[in-house]
Amino acid sequence: MEPRQGEVIEFDYGHVPTEETPETLRVSQKVAREAAREFVRTGQRPTCLSWGSA
């Protein structure tokens, strides 16, 4: 089931309830694959994604 545009997604981030919208979390298939390859290769957060602070 896909969230509707603007619908809030709630999840637990380090035991902190967190809300985001689908628009702030989406990446393209190409970037997702690139990120997965980089993570498997390095074991680190992929540099092709921007990471916000908690």
Phi, psi and omega in degrees: 000123180273135174294146175285154180305130179084349179290136182284135174255126180253136176207169181261121179242098182062041181068022176243117177301129186229139178239136176219164173255156180305325182298329181275348185252346187284144169225159179287163177302318181301313181292322178299317179293317178300317179296317179296316179299315181296319179296316179296320181290320188250336185075009182244166175301133179296139181278348181279357177246149175267137184243123176275164177271152182280000000 
